[in-house]
Amino acid sequence: MIECEGLVKIYKSDDLEVVALQGLNLSVRKGEMMAIIGNSGSGKSTLLNTLGGLDRPSAGSVKVGKWDLLKISDDDLVHYKRDTVGFIWQNNARNLLPYLTALENVEMPMILSGKLDRPYAKQLLEWVGLKERMGNKLHQLSGGEQQRVAIAISLSNKPELLLADEPTGSVDSRTSDMIMDIFRRFNSELELTIVIVTHDLSLAGKVDRVVAIRDGLTSTEFIKRNPNLDQVEEEIRGMGALQHVHEEYVVVDRVGRMQIPRDYLNALNIKDKASMEFDGEKIIISAPKLLEG
Ligand SMILES: Nc1ncnc2c1ncn2[C@@H]1O[C@H](COP(=O)(O)OP(=O)(O)OP(=O)(O)O)[C@@H](O)[C@H]1O
């Protein structure tokens, strides 16, 4: 569904350049529900905005389904954004119309794209648990309920890919669990591919795979040890600690490059060179062995 190779995004303003993505590789299967984690400024939102067609990539390759987002024309980009992707932000509810009902808010984008489907709009609100509240005006709903209306809207165009940037950032933990359950249901019942950007490691425990981004590059991957493990069991095993539920892997790109965490390099005082040995089983990286004399 998603294939990024050597993806580069440079933001230029006046004479300043910020390299937000520096040759990032990422591959996401159709029907996968995965998360991207990383520190502030690591490039998570830039990646999501690029995948969503909101930001143009600077170089490299980024393909979503049949679309090549580096080469796509402006006209096709409009179709792509309208038909292929759904977007959810932390404060999506801000963009909703407070004096319209929940149902009218869901119908609005359908009307704008000339495809009003009231039964489907009602179905979406039922799926997000708002069957009883669809006739309420938006300002009569709580923040968590408004966020669920926003989720229903993000699916109103029946996208193949749902991109969520900190979707639970401003709701309490009960609503956050509910939102993750809604995502899981859409993922399994509609085969929707879902990419979630988050700081929250406990969310990361609820997805099949977590990719960590560091300095605009994918650095580490965590893959669920047992994908069939249900949530209750996960909770018993101590959710939240990613390592308990997931196996950790370092990402090695096509030409063999990988990223060594800055902390490790600092601990060994490795700057621009390191020694590397292969003992037949392991690769050992250490501080350079300086030649004496
Ligand atoms: N429109 C822009 N113009 C210039 N620089 C930008 C722009 N958007 C992002 N950046 C820079 O690109 C880098 C990556 O930003 P990005 O927002 O993708 O990070 P992030 O991982 O999503 O961070 P956060 O978790 O804080 O949202 C940062 O150094 C940021 O300052």
The ligand as a Gaussian input file, in Angstrom:
#p B3LYP/6-31G(d) Opt

LIG

0 1
 N        6.555000      24.085000       7.281000
 C        7.776000      23.953000       7.769000
 N        8.753000      24.847000       7.484000
 C       10.003000      24.703000       7.958000
 N       10.388000      23.691000       8.756000
 C        9.476000      22.775000       9.093000
 C        8.123000      22.851000       8.631000
 N        7.449000      21.792000       9.142000
 C        8.327000      21.090000       9.885000
 N        9.547000      21.663000       9.862000
 C       10.774000      21.177000      10.528000
 O       10.993000      19.833000      10.104000
 C       11.437000      19.021000      11.190000
 C       10.469000      17.858000      11.398000
 O        9.205000      18.369000      11.851000
 P        7.914000      17.465000      12.113000
 O        6.794000      18.393000      12.438000
 O        7.724000      16.536000      10.987000
 O        8.336000      16.660000      13.408000
 P        7.458000      15.767000      14.383000
 O        8.260000      14.535000      14.612000
 O        6.095000      15.594000      13.834000
 O        7.411000      16.650000      15.682000
 P        6.231000      16.861000      16.752000
 O        6.072000      15.562000      17.462000
 O        6.768000      17.945000      17.622000
 O        5.013000      17.273000      15.975000
 C       11.529000      19.948000      12.401000
 O       12.874000      20.365000      12.504000
 C       10.626000      21.098000      12.028000
 O       11.045000      22.284000      12.665000

